[in-house]
Amino acid sequence: MKLKPNIASMEAYTPGKTVPGAVKLSSNENPLGPSPKAVEAIREVLSGVHRYPDGASTTLKRTLAESWEVDPESIMVANGSDEIFALLAASWISPGENAVGVRETFSQYRYAVGLFGAEMREISLKDGEYHLEGMLEQVDGQTRIIFLCNPNNPTGTYRSHRDILDFLEKIDSEVLVVLDEAYADFADEEDFPNSRKLLEVFQNLVVTRTFSKLYGLAGLRVGYAVGDPQIISGTDRASMPFNVNNLAQAAALAALSDKDHKQRTLDLVKTEKAFFEKELDKRGIFHYPTQANFICFELKNDVADLWAPIAERGIALRDLRSFGLPRMARYTFGTRENNVRLLEILDELL
Ligand SMILES: Cc1ncc(COP(=O)(O)O)c(C=O)c1O
């Protein structure tokens, strides 16, 4: 059998590794676990899993629409934001056309575009940040989608409201701009983009969010997109009928209402980020300034040589070779105990 060339040439996804005996802080999950309210909501719907879920995620969509102050038609919910990227590519790009993004970023944009046989044009970050000006130079008459990750995974860096606004103004309204805000909940800089305001101005903008990080529901797979109703309905046409299961819908709804869990998570990330950045600085370890729940820092040796000894000592980090950053590691802020442990390990090994 002949595998389609675009599928044969696709690289398999490299997940953050789980190591027996080590704390997994390699996938930017929530170290406090899921919202207890979400766990309770799952228990309540368990006895109804013989029924298909609500294929339109009606209540979840309505609740999200209220918080974004948009119509429910402006929201689509999917099996993780990963699925949204694939659905966007399924609906809006064809072989012979291209998408524009950067190399050192989340790999699922590349995957989505490759899946549908289109070209992914990638340039490098500039000083660890999205090189928006360089991306503009890649855009041509065949460009259908532009992917932006803000804050960027794996660097944690961000581009400001002004920068994104200026960029959007230069993009033809027929080109879809996907702004992946998986980590935006953690951003606290004043000039971080207000994507709701941007959505009011740009009909070609789609913003994606996830329940996998702040809300601690990575294992249930729930993500969503906000955008112009015409783009949302066009994208949703490509999705499978019951892509978000009933446990996931119930848990996401409950997690949204759990202000306590959300605040505890944000407080933990804020405190531990300040602590960890200061400790890295004391040791002269280079790191990017982060607006996310993780930090990207430099190891003196290739991560290939250090990753396993670090894991053996109790912490599983993300090795960034697959992101094209062989000397950098990405670490999800854990509890104080986890963070102190990693610093001890670094002191021993570096
Ligand atoms: C930037 C970014 N976007 C999206 C995702 C995936 O989110 P989901 O779990 O909703 O598919 C991740 C997960 O690591 C991510 O880092």
The ligand as an ORCA input file, in Angstrom:
! r2SCAN-3c Opt
* xyz 0 1
  C       0.587     26.284     22.652
  C      -0.299     25.114     22.856
  N      -1.472     25.063     22.212
  C      -2.306     24.026     22.364
  C      -1.963     22.970     23.164
  C      -2.860     21.769     23.217
  O      -3.964     21.994     23.921
  P      -5.075     20.863     24.034
  O      -4.684     20.007     25.163
  O      -6.317     21.653     24.251
  O      -5.118     20.116     22.743
  C      -0.779     22.963     23.860
  C      -0.411     21.820     24.708
  O       0.674     21.623     25.140
  C       0.091     24.064     23.691
  O       1.273     24.106     24.300
*
